[in-house]
């Protein structure tokens, strides 16, 4: 009884802050919060495939980019209203996932990881080559909505990213509680056993992949109209696939609220690094990624174990016997 | 005659591609780790060769073994300090870890060497062999720098083949590739074998980088390009075998050359990745269709 009460209290405080924020703080902080919503949505979106079914998906960048380009192209050619192009972006990404999903979701482990990683690279090259439609490497400039009013614009995108984040997290929670989520967890634990249990694993994975694609596509579409400029290297950036994974790792893979917490922590880390070491921020990001994965593979929940591991590591390295501290190499 | 010329170009490229991929394939096969760092290792090898040539005047082909040695040491250190700690973890963790390392190395190179494209311009240039000088009916040319790079690359690949085939260390690596448990039971020190394998992979990447420095422009951000090629070659030829990397490298070289002719060079990456996804779906064990051990 106690835990739900605390959770409800925490969530209502959070909701209150989210509502009050647009009326009080500076545009910079609002912009940062909007990015936080974007990260929460992307991390939760990845988590539906990568966390629930345990499939090592690196396809987030592909979905994000498709959403961004679908909305960008529609916006420049057809001058449709914002919600319409956002929906179109989400739909385009979903359709794409339904096209490639049945093929690559038959693969497992390393092969699936490589296939999903390659999707974004192929799309990047295709958008680069299709200059007529996408502007190629020059990128695409999107028209702004209505009268240019920085304050109003910032708040519009604050609210829309918030909606995208809430939508994604609710979808994840809904799936988690449903039969679909149960089937996904079965696949995560043992896919062959899940097949024996009578679960249609391929359909389950395709459905999860489609939901993940739709939400990532929606985020991409909103991002494109918000920033007002997209180019292939930006919209299909491999980092867009890796960052959500790191966020989910920080918070806890395969839980509903883990990616949310992880996204916020990651954003704080990233912003701190960005502001202080502009030239070397990617390098620091790399160090953070490696340190996180090596020392706390279970996310925040494993901080204690990570510290013990770190201490053993230092002691061993001081004695000059790094190898002794290394875990025995056991095949997986 | 045009097609024969394109075939020659493809084969010249393919030998170099085999050298790019063989280390990646070895690490993937033995350690079960997709090493995103491989592309950055190749770029680092190319930079070392560039500076060796411009500052010290050491010819890239002579420098290749030195680049291999430097990368061997680096690879050994990286494996022991970082990769070894995540070896047991699932794909997601190992792949993301190497991605983080690649991010770090790329950024280090960007800061150290700046982002402008550079290329080793050999002085004097090696020129071309015009086959019509000897056989008037053959209207074909062979660029000497590409030929030399290919031959040296094949030399390194055969060296690895010999090492895996005829030395105790090599046999241990192959044994671990076949079955980690059984190899451990037979007294193979798997930690050492993993470190050596990763270091060998890095060494081959360094050698490949030095060999391609006179041919391709060098940039700190070119790593992903070579990495993509290594992916495709591995899947084309089959995982973890030297002959597979050779077949895959040649296949990709020829495929890219003809793709550039028919579709235009800007689609070469799309073409090879499309082939990759098709192969992953229909023949995940490569053209040769079997798991190879050397």
Interface residues (C-beta under 8 A of the other chain):
Chain A: X50 X54 X56 X58 X100 X103 X104 X106 X107 X109 X110 X111 X113 X114 X115 X118 X119 X121 X122 X125 X126 X128 X129 X238 X242 X245 X246 X249 X279 X280 X281 X282 X283 X285 X286 X287 X288 X289 X290 X293 X294 X297 X322 X323 X326 X327 X328 X329 X330 X331 X332
Chain B: X28 X32 X34 X80 X81 X82 X84 X85 X86 X87 X88 X89 X90 X91 X92 X93 X95 X96 X97 X99 X100 X101 X102 X103 X104 X105 X106 X107 X108 X110 X111 X180 X181 X190 X191 X194 X224 X228 X231 X235 X266 X267 X269 X270 X273 X274 X276 X277 X280 X281 X284
